[in-house]
Amino acid sequence: MPSVPKSTIANRLVCPICGNDEDFFELANDVLLTSYYRQNSDGSFSHESDASQTNGDVLLFCGSCEEDLTYFHQRFKEMIF
Ligand SMILES: [Zn+2]
């Protein structure tokens, strides 16, 4: 059986506009961001952690040409490991 070249893997997400297949970004609407801080003995604060909750839509964009690729978002989420 011949080996399959990486570029032909069927479920690789590729921007249909510019062909970018490496850089993508998500944009979330209506996000509730909670930041946790601990106060130090000298009165300063150290950032401990963040918790975010998204109540609105999450959009997916091409990181190269910024085309809206939200219709790929379900597949994108399934491929995050
Ligand atoms: Zn693109």
PDB file of the backbone (N, CA, C, O) and the ligand in Angstrom, with CONECT records:
HET     ZN  A 101       1
ATOM      1  N   MET A   1       0.851  -1.199   0.000  1.00  0.00           N
ATOM      2  CA  MET A   1       0.000   0.000   0.000  1.00  0.00           C
ATOM      3  C   MET A   1       0.888   1.250   0.000  1.00  0.00           C
ATOM      4  O   MET A   1       1.759   1.371   0.861  1.00  0.00           O
ATOM      5  N   PRO A   2       0.692   2.175  -0.933  1.00  0.00           N
ATOM      6  CA  PRO A   2       1.531   3.386  -0.972  1.00  0.00           C
ATOM      7  C   PRO A   2       1.232   4.294   0.209  1.00  0.00           C
ATOM      8  O   PRO A   2       0.087   4.386   0.652  1.00  0.00           O
ATOM      9  N   SER A   3       2.240   4.955   0.712  1.00  0.00           N
ATOM     10  CA  SER A   3       2.027   5.890   1.820  1.00  0.00           C
ATOM     11  C   SER A   3       1.369   7.167   1.296  1.00  0.00           C
ATOM     12  O   SER A   3       1.626   7.605   0.175  1.00  0.00           O
ATOM     13  N   VAL A   4       0.520   7.743   2.130  1.00  0.00           N
ATOM     14  CA  VAL A   4      -0.216   8.941   1.726  1.00  0.00           C
ATOM     15  C   VAL A   4       0.579  10.185   2.098  1.00  0.00           C
ATOM     16  O   VAL A   4       0.913  10.370   3.269  1.00  0.00           O
ATOM     17  N   PRO A   5       0.890  11.043   1.126  1.00  0.00           N
ATOM     18  CA  PRO A   5       1.599  12.294   1.460  1.00  0.00           C
ATOM     19  C   PRO A   5       0.787  13.146   2.424  1.00  0.00           C
ATOM     20  O   PRO A   5      -0.442  13.163   2.361  1.00  0.00           O
ATOM     21  N   LYS A   6       1.469  13.848   3.307  1.00  0.00           N
ATOM     22  CA  LYS A   6       0.788  14.644   4.332  1.00  0.00           C
ATOM     23  C   LYS A   6      -0.243  15.606   3.751  1.00  0.00           C
ATOM     24  O   LYS A   6      -1.319  15.783   4.323  1.00  0.00           O
ATOM     25  N   SER A   7       0.078  16.223   2.629  1.00  0.00           N
ATOM     26  CA  SER A   7      -0.782  17.276   2.100  1.00  0.00           C
ATOM     27  C   SER A   7      -2.123  16.753   1.586  1.00  0.00           C
ATOM     28  O   SER A   7      -3.039  17.537   1.339  1.00  0.00           O
ATOM     29  N   THR A   8      -2.243  15.436   1.424  1.00  0.00           N
ATOM     30  CA  THR A   8      -3.512  14.919   0.909  1.00  0.00           C
ATOM     31  C   THR A   8      -4.380  14.303   2.002  1.00  0.00           C
ATOM     32  O   THR A   8      -5.400  13.685   1.698  1.00  0.00           O
ATOM     33  N   ILE A   9      -3.996  14.459   3.263  1.00  0.00           N
ATOM     34  CA  ILE A   9      -4.850  13.969   4.337  1.00  0.00           C
ATOM     35  C   ILE A   9      -6.202  14.665   4.231  1.00  0.00           C
ATOM     36  O   ILE A   9      -6.286  15.893   4.236  1.00  0.00           O
ATOM     37  N   ALA A  10      -7.249  13.865   4.136  1.00  0.00           N
ATOM     38  CA  ALA A  10      -8.561  14.382   3.752  1.00  0.00           C
ATOM     39  C   ALA A  10      -9.120  15.396   4.728  1.00  0.00           C
ATOM     40  O   ALA A  10      -9.794  16.341   4.318  1.00  0.00           O
ATOM     41  N   ASN A  11      -8.853  15.218   6.017  1.00  0.00           N
ATOM     42  CA  ASN A  11      -9.510  16.109   6.961  1.00  0.00           C
ATOM     43  C   ASN A  11      -8.649  17.285   7.387  1.00  0.00           C
ATOM     44  O   ASN A  11      -8.925  17.904   8.415  1.00  0.00           O
ATOM     45  N   ARG A  12      -7.603  17.613   6.619  1.00  0.00           N
ATOM     46  CA  ARG A  12      -6.856  18.836   6.917  1.00  0.00           C
ATOM     47  C   ARG A  12      -7.665  20.042   6.496  1.00  0.00           C
ATOM     48  O   ARG A  12      -8.181  20.099   5.380  1.00  0.00           O
ATOM     49  N   LEU A  13      -7.774  21.008   7.397  1.00  0.00           N
ATOM     50  CA  LEU A  13      -8.545  22.202   7.114  1.00  0.00           C
ATOM     51  C   LEU A  13      -7.688  23.173   6.303  1.00  0.00           C
ATOM     52  O   LEU A  13      -6.585  23.528   6.718  1.00  0.00           O
ATOM     53  N   VAL A  14      -8.189  23.596   5.164  1.00  0.00           N
ATOM     54  CA  VAL A  14      -7.464  24.512   4.289  1.00  0.00           C
ATOM     55  C   VAL A  14      -8.370  25.684   3.954  1.00  0.00           C
ATOM     56  O   VAL A  14      -9.527  25.495   3.581  1.00  0.00           O
ATOM     57  N   CYS A  15      -7.847  26.888   4.087  1.00  0.00           N
ATOM     58  CA  CYS A  15      -8.621  28.069   3.706  1.00  0.00           C
ATOM     59  C   CYS A  15      -8.882  28.028   2.201  1.00  0.00           C
ATOM     60  O   CYS A  15      -7.933  27.957   1.420  1.00  0.00           O
ATOM     61  N   PRO A  16     -10.148  28.070   1.775  1.00  0.00           N
ATOM     62  CA  PRO A  16     -10.458  28.011   0.338  1.00  0.00           C
ATOM     63  C   PRO A  16     -10.080  29.281  -0.407  1.00  0.00           C
ATOM     64  O   PRO A  16     -10.037  29.281  -1.638  1.00  0.00           O
ATOM     65  N   ILE A  17      -9.807  30.355   0.305  1.00  0.00           N
ATOM     66  CA  ILE A  17      -9.479  31.625  -0.337  1.00  0.00           C
ATOM     67  C   ILE A  17      -7.981  31.745  -0.623  1.00  0.00           C
ATOM     68  O   ILE A  17      -7.586  32.057  -1.746  1.00  0.00           O
ATOM     69  N   CYS A  18      -7.138  31.495   0.407  1.00  0.00           N
ATOM     70  CA  CYS A  18      -5.703  31.718   0.229  1.00  0.00           C
ATOM     71  C   CYS A  18      -4.874  30.449   0.336  1.00  0.00           C
ATOM     72  O   CYS A  18      -3.669  30.481   0.086  1.00  0.00           O
ATOM     73  N   GLY A  19      -5.500  29.320   0.708  1.00  0.00           N
ATOM     74  CA  GLY A  19      -4.765  28.062   0.775  1.00  0.00           C
ATOM     75  C   GLY A  19      -4.001  27.852   2.070  1.00  0.00           C
ATOM     76  O   GLY A  19      -3.317  26.840   2.220  1.00  0.00           O
ATOM     77  N   ASN A  20      -4.102  28.787   3.013  1.00  0.00           N
ATOM     78  CA  ASN A  20      -3.442  28.636   4.306  1.00  0.00           C
ATOM     79  C   ASN A  20      -3.992  27.404   5.035  1.00  0.00           C
ATOM     80  O   ASN A  20      -5.204  27.213   5.123  1.00  0.00           O
ATOM     81  N   ASP A  21      -3.080  26.574   5.553  1.00  0.00           N
ATOM     82  CA  ASP A  21      -3.539  25.412   6.320  1.00  0.00           C
ATOM     83  C   ASP A  21      -2.808  25.307   7.659  1.00  0.00           C
ATOM     84  O   ASP A  21      -2.747  24.231   8.255  1.00  0.00           O
ATOM     85  N   GLU A  22      -2.255  26.424   8.128  1.00  0.00           N
ATOM     86  CA  GLU A  22      -1.489  26.365   9.379  1.00  0.00           C
ATOM     87  C   GLU A  22      -2.005  27.290  10.475  1.00  0.00           C
ATOM     88  O   GLU A  22      -2.030  26.903  11.643  1.00  0.00           O
ATOM     89  N   ASP A  23      -2.413  28.496  10.122  1.00  0.00           N
ATOM     90  CA  ASP A  23      -2.759  29.480  11.149  1.00  0.00           C
ATOM     91  C   ASP A  23      -4.234  29.838  11.103  1.00  0.00           C
ATOM     92  O   ASP A  23      -4.764  30.240  10.067  1.00  0.00           O
ATOM     93  N   PHE A  24      -4.882  29.685  12.243  1.00  0.00           N
ATOM     94  CA  PHE A  24      -6.307  30.004  12.356  1.00  0.00           C
ATOM     95  C   PHE A  24      -6.541  30.690  13.695  1.00  0.00           C
ATOM     96  O   PHE A  24      -5.772  30.501  14.638  1.00  0.00           O
ATOM     97  N   PHE A  25      -7.595  31.481  13.778  1.00  0.00           N
ATOM     98  CA  PHE A  25      -7.924  32.044  15.086  1.00  0.00           C
ATOM     99  C   PHE A  25      -9.419  32.053  15.307  1.00  0.00           C
ATOM    100  O   PHE A  25     -10.219  32.134  14.374  1.00  0.00           O
ATOM    101  N   GLU A  26      -9.766  31.966  16.586  1.00  0.00           N
ATOM    102  CA  GLU A  26     -11.166  31.969  17.002  1.00  0.00           C
ATOM    103  C   GLU A  26     -11.509  33.331  17.574  1.00  0.00           C
ATOM    104  O   GLU A  26     -10.684  33.973  18.224  1.00  0.00           O
ATOM    105  N   LEU A  27     -12.715  33.757  17.328  1.00  0.00           N
ATOM    106  CA  LEU A  27     -13.215  34.994  17.903  1.00  0.00           C
ATOM    107  C   LEU A  27     -14.517  34.667  18.619  1.00  0.00           C
ATOM    108  O   LEU A  27     -15.473  34.192  18.007  1.00  0.00           O
ATOM    109  N   ALA A  28     -14.544  34.926  19.925  1.00  0.00           N
ATOM    110  CA  ALA A  28     -15.721  34.593  20.710  1.00  0.00           C
ATOM    111  C   ALA A  28     -16.480  35.856  21.090  1.00  0.00           C
ATOM    112  O   ALA A  28     -15.890  36.830  21.557  1.00  0.00           O
ATOM    113  N   ASN A  29     -17.777  35.832  20.888  1.00  0.00           N
ATOM    114  CA  ASN A  29     -18.632  36.933  21.304  1.00  0.00           C
ATOM    115  C   ASN A  29     -19.179  36.661  22.695  1.00  0.00           C
ATOM    116  O   ASN A  29     -19.371  35.507  23.079  1.00  0.00           O
ATOM    117  N   ASP A  30     -19.427  37.712  23.443  1.00  0.00           N
ATOM    118  CA  ASP A  30     -20.115  37.583  24.719  1.00  0.00           C
ATOM    119  C   ASP A  30     -19.389  36.614  25.661  1.00  0.00           C
ATOM    120  O   ASP A  30     -19.956  35.615  26.104  1.00  0.00           O
ATOM    121  N   VAL A  31     -18.136  36.927  25.951  1.00  0.00           N
ATOM    122  CA  VAL A  31     -17.326  36.077  26.817  1.00  0.00           C
ATOM    123  C   VAL A  31     -17.256  36.669  28.212  1.00  0.00           C
ATOM    124  O   VAL A  31     -16.997  37.859  28.388  1.00  0.00           O
ATOM    125  N   LEU A  32     -17.491  35.819  29.201  1.00  0.00           N
ATOM    126  CA  LEU A  32     -17.350  36.208  30.597  1.00  0.00           C
ATOM    127  C   LEU A  32     -15.993  35.703  31.065  1.00  0.00           C
ATOM    128  O   LEU A  32     -15.772  34.495  31.159  1.00  0.00           O
ATOM    129  N   LEU A  33     -15.080  36.632  31.358  1.00  0.00           N
ATOM    130  CA  LEU A  33     -13.726  36.239  31.756  1.00  0.00           C
ATOM    131  C   LEU A  33     -13.524  36.540  33.233  1.00  0.00           C
ATOM    132  O   LEU A  33     -13.663  37.684  33.665  1.00  0.00           O
ATOM    133  N   THR A  34     -13.197  35.516  34.001  1.00  0.00           N
ATOM    134  CA  THR A  34     -12.928  35.686  35.422  1.00  0.00           C
ATOM    135  C   THR A  34     -11.438  35.470  35.667  1.00  0.00           C
ATOM    136  O   THR A  34     -10.891  34.429  35.302  1.00  0.00           O
ATOM    137  N   SER A  35     -10.777  36.455  36.289  1.00  0.00           N
ATOM    138  CA  SER A  35      -9.347  36.351  36.568  1.00  0.00           C
ATOM    139  C   SER A  35      -9.138  36.235  38.073  1.00  0.00           C
ATOM    140  O   SER A  35      -9.694  37.011  38.849  1.00  0.00           O
ATOM    141  N   TYR A  36      -8.340  35.266  38.471  1.00  0.00           N
ATOM    142  CA  TYR A  36      -8.094  35.024  39.885  1.00  0.00           C
ATOM    143  C   TYR A  36      -6.714  35.556  40.296  1.00  0.00           C
ATOM    144  O   TYR A  36      -5.716  35.316  39.618  1.00  0.00           O
ATOM    145  N   TYR A  37      -6.682  36.276  41.406  1.00  0.00           N
ATOM    146  CA  TYR A  37      -5.434  36.860  41.908  1.00  0.00           C
ATOM    147  C   TYR A  37      -5.229  36.477  43.364  1.00  0.00           C
ATOM    148  O   TYR A  37      -6.193  36.298  44.107  1.00  0.00           O
ATOM    149  N   ARG A  38      -3.970  36.353  43.771  1.00  0.00           N
ATOM    150  CA  ARG A  38      -3.640  36.136  45.171  1.00  0.00           C
ATOM    151  C   ARG A  38      -2.827  37.326  45.654  1.00  0.00           C
ATOM    152  O   ARG A  38      -1.856  37.737  45.018  1.00  0.00           O
ATOM    153  N   GLN A  39      -3.241  37.870  46.788  1.00  0.00           N
ATOM    154  CA  GLN A  39      -2.495  39.015  47.328  1.00  0.00           C
ATOM    155  C   GLN A  39      -1.273  38.533  48.109  1.00  0.00           C
ATOM    156  O   GLN A  39      -1.373  37.661  48.971  1.00  0.00           O
ATOM    157  N   ASN A  40      -0.141  39.109  47.793  1.00  0.00           N
ATOM    158  CA  ASN A  40       1.102  38.746  48.472  1.00  0.00           C
ATOM    159  C   ASN A  40       1.247  39.520  49.776  1.00  0.00           C
ATOM    160  O   ASN A  40       0.507  40.470  50.032  1.00  0.00           O
ATOM    161  N   SER A  41       2.211  39.103  50.600  1.00  0.00           N
ATOM    162  CA  SER A  41       2.382  39.720  51.924  1.00  0.00           C
ATOM    163  C   SER A  41       2.739  41.194  51.835  1.00  0.00           C
ATOM    164  O   SER A  41       2.485  41.947  52.774  1.00  0.00           O
ATOM    165  N   ASP A  42       3.335  41.623  50.703  1.00  0.00           N
ATOM    166  CA  ASP A  42       3.686  43.047  50.560  1.00  0.00           C
ATOM    167  C   ASP A  42       2.554  43.871  49.942  1.00  0.00           C
ATOM    168  O   ASP A  42       2.738  45.048  49.632  1.00  0.00           O
ATOM    169  N   GLY A  43       1.389  43.255  49.765  1.00  0.00           N
ATOM    170  CA  GLY A  43       0.243  43.983  49.231  1.00  0.00           C
ATOM    171  C   GLY A  43       0.123  43.925  47.725  1.00  0.00           C
ATOM    172  O   GLY A  43      -0.868  44.399  47.169  1.00  0.00           O
ATOM    173  N   SER A  44       1.120  43.349  47.040  1.00  0.00           N
ATOM    174  CA  SER A  44       1.025  43.195  45.588  1.00  0.00           C
ATOM    175  C   SER A  44       0.166  41.971  45.257  1.00  0.00           C
ATOM    176  O   SER A  44      -0.121  41.151  46.130  1.00  0.00           O
ATOM    177  N   PHE A  45      -0.233  41.857  44.007  1.00  0.00           N
ATOM    178  CA  PHE A  45      -1.085  40.752  43.591  1.00  0.00           C
ATOM    179  C   PHE A  45      -0.414  39.912  42.510  1.00  0.00           C
ATOM    180  O   PHE A  45       0.248  40.436  41.615  1.00  0.00           O
ATOM    181  N   SER A  46      -0.596  38.612  42.611  1.00  0.00           N
ATOM    182  CA  SER A  46      -0.091  37.704  41.589  1.00  0.00           C
ATOM    183  C   SER A  46      -1.266  37.085  40.852  1.00  0.00           C
ATOM    184  O   SER A  46      -2.228  36.628  41.470  1.00  0.00           O
ATOM    185  N   HIS A  47      -1.183  37.072  39.535  1.00  0.00           N
ATOM    186  CA  HIS A  47      -2.227  36.478  38.713  1.00  0.00           C
ATOM    187  C   HIS A  47      -2.174  34.964  38.844  1.00  0.00           C
ATOM    188  O   HIS A  47      -1.144  34.358  38.550  1.00  0.00           O
ATOM    189  N   GLU A  48      -3.248  34.352  39.273  1.00  0.00           N
ATOM    190  CA  GLU A  48      -3.267  32.912  39.502  1.00  0.00           C
ATOM    191  C   GLU A  48      -3.782  32.160  38.288  1.00  0.00           C
ATOM    192  O   GLU A  48      -3.092  31.283  37.768  1.00  0.00           O
ATOM    193  N   SER A  49      -4.968  32.482  37.834  1.00  0.00           N
ATOM    194  CA  SER A  49      -5.553  31.744  36.711  1.00  0.00           C
ATOM    195  C   SER A  49      -6.730  32.528  36.137  1.00  0.00           C
ATOM    196  O   SER A  49      -7.213  33.492  36.731  1.00  0.00           O
ATOM    197  N   ASP A  50      -7.171  32.086  34.971  1.00  0.00           N
ATOM    198  CA  ASP A  50      -8.329  32.681  34.320  1.00  0.00           C
ATOM    199  C   ASP A  50      -9.364  31.599  34.045  1.00  0.00           C
ATOM    200  O   ASP A  50      -9.024  30.442  33.797  1.00  0.00           O
ATOM    201  N   ALA A  51     -10.603  31.985  34.092  1.00  0.00           N
ATOM    202  CA  ALA A  51     -11.670  31.083  33.685  1.00  0.00           C
ATOM    203  C   ALA A  51     -12.562  31.857  32.744  1.00  0.00           C
ATOM    204  O   ALA A  51     -12.967  32.979  33.051  1.00  0.00           O
ATOM    205  N   SER A  52     -12.872  31.276  31.605  1.00  0.00           N
ATOM    206  CA  SER A  52     -13.729  31.984  30.663  1.00  0.00           C
ATOM    207  C   SER A  52     -14.954  31.146  30.325  1.00  0.00           C
ATOM    208  O   SER A  52     -14.901  29.919  30.252  1.00  0.00           O
ATOM    209  N   GLN A  53     -16.037  31.846  30.126  1.00  0.00           N
ATOM    210  CA  GLN A  53     -17.287  31.195  29.754  1.00  0.00           C
ATOM    211  C   GLN A  53     -17.841  31.942  28.559  1.00  0.00           C
ATOM    212  O   GLN A  53     -18.059  33.152  28.623  1.00  0.00           O
ATOM    213  N   THR A  54     -18.068  31.233  27.479  1.00  0.00           N
ATOM    214  CA  THR A  54     -18.564  31.848  26.257  1.00  0.00           C
ATOM    215  C   THR A  54     -20.064  31.652  26.160  1.00  0.00           C
ATOM    216  O   THR A  54     -20.554  30.523  26.174  1.00  0.00           O
ATOM    217  N   ASN A  55     -20.785  32.748  26.063  1.00  0.00           N
ATOM    218  CA  ASN A  55     -22.240  32.669  25.964  1.00  0.00           C
ATOM    219  C   ASN A  55     -22.734  32.917  24.545  1.00  0.00           C
ATOM    220  O   ASN A  55     -23.859  32.556  24.201  1.00  0.00           O
ATOM    221  N   GLY A  56     -21.892  33.532  23.727  1.00  0.00           N
ATOM    222  CA  GLY A  56     -22.314  33.846  22.368  1.00  0.00           C
ATOM    223  C   GLY A  56     -21.701  32.912  21.354  1.00  0.00           C
ATOM    224  O   GLY A  56     -21.188  31.849  21.704  1.00  0.00           O
ATOM    225  N   ASP A  57     -21.753  33.309  20.094  1.00  0.00           N
ATOM    226  CA  ASP A  57     -21.198  32.508  19.017  1.00  0.00           C
ATOM    227  C   ASP A  57     -19.676  32.573  19.035  1.00  0.00           C
ATOM    228  O   ASP A  57     -19.089  33.580  19.430  1.00  0.00           O
ATOM    229  N   VAL A  58     -19.051  31.485  18.602  1.00  0.00           N
ATOM    230  CA  VAL A  58     -17.609  31.467  18.423  1.00  0.00           C
ATOM    231  C   VAL A  58     -17.341  31.350  16.924  1.00  0.00           C
ATOM    232  O   VAL A  58     -17.810  30.425  16.262  1.00  0.00           O
ATOM    233  N   LEU A  59     -16.580  32.306  16.409  1.00  0.00           N
ATOM    234  CA  LEU A  59     -16.302  32.338  14.974  1.00  0.00           C
ATOM    235  C   LEU A  59     -14.877  31.869  14.721  1.00  0.00           C
ATOM    236  O   LEU A  59     -13.994  32.031  15.564  1.00  0.00           O
ATOM    237  N   LEU A  60     -14.672  31.291  13.556  1.00  0.00           N
ATOM    238  CA  LEU A  60     -13.338  30.827  13.175  1.00  0.00           C
ATOM    239  C   LEU A  60     -12.884  31.588  11.941  1.00  0.00           C
ATOM    240  O   LEU A  60     -13.634  31.736  10.976  1.00  0.00           O
ATOM    241  N   PHE A  61     -11.642  32.071  11.985  1.00  0.00           N
ATOM    242  CA  PHE A  61     -11.106  32.838  10.866  1.00  0.00           C
ATOM    243  C   PHE A  61      -9.782  32.265  10.402  1.00  0.00           C
ATOM    244  O   PHE A  61      -9.047  31.653  11.177  1.00  0.00           O
ATOM    245  N   CYS A  62      -9.488  32.472   9.132  1.00  0.00           N
ATOM    246  CA  CYS A  62      -8.178  32.159   8.579  1.00  0.00           C
ATOM    247  C   CYS A  62      -7.160  33.133   9.185  1.00  0.00           C
ATOM    248  O   CYS A  62      -7.396  34.341   9.212  1.00  0.00           O
ATOM    249  N   GLY A  63      -6.034  32.609   9.670  1.00  0.00           N
ATOM    250  CA  GLY A  63      -5.015  33.462  10.268  1.00  0.00           C
ATOM    251  C   GLY A  63      -4.197  34.228   9.245  1.00  0.00           C
ATOM    252  O   GLY A  63      -3.400  35.095   9.604  1.00  0.00           O
ATOM    253  N   SER A  64      -4.389  33.914   7.977  1.00  0.00           N
ATOM    254  CA  SER A  64      -3.604  34.561   6.934  1.00  0.00           C
ATOM    255  C   SER A  64      -4.385  35.665   6.228  1.00  0.00           C
ATOM    256  O   SER A  64      -3.925  36.804   6.155  1.00  0.00           O
ATOM    257  N   CYS A  65      -5.578  35.325   5.702  1.00  0.00           N
ATOM    258  CA  CYS A  65      -6.349  36.330   4.956  1.00  0.00           C
ATOM    259  C   CYS A  65      -7.580  36.797   5.725  1.00  0.00           C
ATOM    260  O   CYS A  65      -8.323  37.650   5.242  1.00  0.00           O
ATOM    261  N   GLU A  66      -7.803  36.244   6.924  1.00  0.00           N
ATOM    262  CA  GLU A  66      -8.903  36.619   7.809  1.00  0.00           C
ATOM    263  C   GLU A  66     -10.279  36.335   7.229  1.00  0.00           C
ATOM    264  O   GLU A  66     -11.263  36.963   7.620  1.00  0.00           O
ATOM    265  N   GLU A  67     -10.351  35.388   6.297  1.00  0.00           N
ATOM    266  CA  GLU A  67     -11.638  34.945   5.768  1.00  0.00           C
ATOM    267  C   GLU A  67     -12.430  34.253   6.885  1.00  0.00           C
ATOM    268  O   GLU A  67     -11.855  33.536   7.704  1.00  0.00           O
ATOM    269  N   ASP A  68     -13.724  34.466   6.913  1.00  0.00           N
ATOM    270  CA  ASP A  68     -14.591  33.819   7.899  1.00  0.00           C
ATOM    271  C   ASP A  68     -14.759  32.339   7.544  1.00  0.00           C
ATOM    272  O   ASP A  68     -15.368  32.002   6.529  1.00  0.00           O
ATOM    273  N   LEU A  69     -14.218  31.470   8.383  1.00  0.00           N
ATOM    274  CA  LEU A  69     -14.288  30.023   8.135  1.00  0.00           C
ATOM    275  C   LEU A  69     -15.154  29.327   9.180  1.00  0.00           C
ATOM    276  O   LEU A  69     -14.933  28.161   9.511  1.00  0.00           O
ATOM    277  N   THR A  70     -16.141  30.058   9.694  1.00  0.00           N
ATOM    278  CA  THR A  70     -16.954  29.520  10.773  1.00  0.00           C
ATOM    279  C   THR A  70     -17.653  28.219  10.387  1.00  0.00           C
ATOM    280  O   THR A  70     -17.928  27.384  11.249  1.00  0.00           O
ATOM    281  N   TYR A  71     -17.943  28.040   9.089  1.00  0.00           N
ATOM    282  CA  TYR A  71     -18.593  26.797   8.657  1.00  0.00           C
ATOM    283  C   TYR A  71     -17.683  25.586   8.841  1.00  0.00           C
ATOM    284  O   TYR A  71     -18.148  24.452   8.734  1.00  0.00           O
ATOM    285  N   PHE A  72     -16.392  25.803   9.116  1.00  0.00           N
ATOM    286  CA  PHE A  72     -15.473  24.713   9.450  1.00  0.00           C
ATOM    287  C   PHE A  72     -15.348  24.513  10.953  1.00  0.00           C
ATOM    288  O   PHE A  72     -14.630  23.617  11.397  1.00  0.00           O
ATOM    289  N   HIS A  73     -16.042  25.340  11.751  1.00  0.00           N
ATOM    290  CA  HIS A  73     -15.735  25.387  13.171  1.00  0.00           C
ATOM    291  C   HIS A  73     -15.997  24.082  13.905  1.00  0.00           C
ATOM    292  O   HIS A  73     -15.222  23.698  14.781  1.00  0.00           O
ATOM    293  N   GLN A  74     -17.078  23.397  13.557  1.00  0.00           N
ATOM    294  CA  GLN A  74     -17.400  22.132  14.215  1.00  0.00           C
ATOM    295  C   GLN A  74     -16.265  21.133  14.009  1.00  0.00           C
ATOM    296  O   GLN A  74     -15.840  20.460  14.948  1.00  0.00           O
ATOM    297  N   ARG A  75     -15.783  21.043  12.775  1.00  0.00           N
ATOM    298  CA  ARG A  75     -14.688  20.133  12.445  1.00  0.00           C
ATOM    299  C   ARG A  75     -13.405  20.561  13.157  1.00  0.00           C
ATOM    300  O   ARG A  75     -12.642  19.734  13.657  1.00  0.00           O
ATOM    301  N   PHE A  76     -13.193  21.869  13.188  1.00  0.00           N
ATOM    302  CA  PHE A  76     -12.017  22.434  13.862  1.00  0.00           C
ATOM    303  C   PHE A  76     -11.981  22.013  15.328  1.00  0.00           C
ATOM    304  O   PHE A  76     -10.941  21.598  15.840  1.00  0.00           O
ATOM    305  N   LYS A  77     -13.135  22.126  16.002  1.00  0.00           N
ATOM    306  CA  LYS A  77     -13.188  21.785  17.427  1.00  0.00           C
ATOM    307  C   LYS A  77     -12.920  20.302  17.654  1.00  0.00           C
ATOM    308  O   LYS A  77     -12.301  19.919  18.647  1.00  0.00           O
ATOM    309  N   GLU A  78     -13.393  19.471  16.724  1.00  0.00           N
ATOM    310  CA  GLU A  78     -13.196  18.029  16.878  1.00  0.00           C
ATOM    311  C   GLU A  78     -11.739  17.639  16.702  1.00  0.00           C
ATOM    312  O   GLU A  78     -11.340  16.550  17.116  1.00  0.00           O
ATOM    313  N   MET A  79     -10.928  18.516  16.089  1.00  0.00           N
ATOM    314  CA  MET A  79      -9.535  18.171  15.809  1.00  0.00           C
ATOM    315  C   MET A  79      -8.556  18.831  16.767  1.00  0.00           C
ATOM    316  O   MET A  79      -7.348  18.763  16.543  1.00  0.00           O
ATOM    317  N   ILE A  80      -9.042  19.469  17.830  1.00  0.00           N
ATOM    318  CA  ILE A  80      -8.157  20.070  18.832  1.00  0.00           C
ATOM    319  C   ILE A  80      -7.799  19.009  19.872  1.00  0.00           C
ATOM    320  O   ILE A  80      -8.672  18.425  20.514  1.00  0.00           O
ATOM    321  N   PHE A  81      -6.504  18.775  20.019  1.00  0.00           N
ATOM    322  CA  PHE A  81      -6.076  17.771  21.011  1.00  0.00           C
ATOM    323  C   PHE A  81      -5.091  18.386  22.004  1.00  0.00           C
ATOM    324  O   PHE A  81      -4.620  17.701  22.911  1.00  0.00           O
TER     325      PHE A  81
HETATM  326 ZN    ZN A 101      -7.089  32.452   4.041  1.00  0.00          ZN2+
END
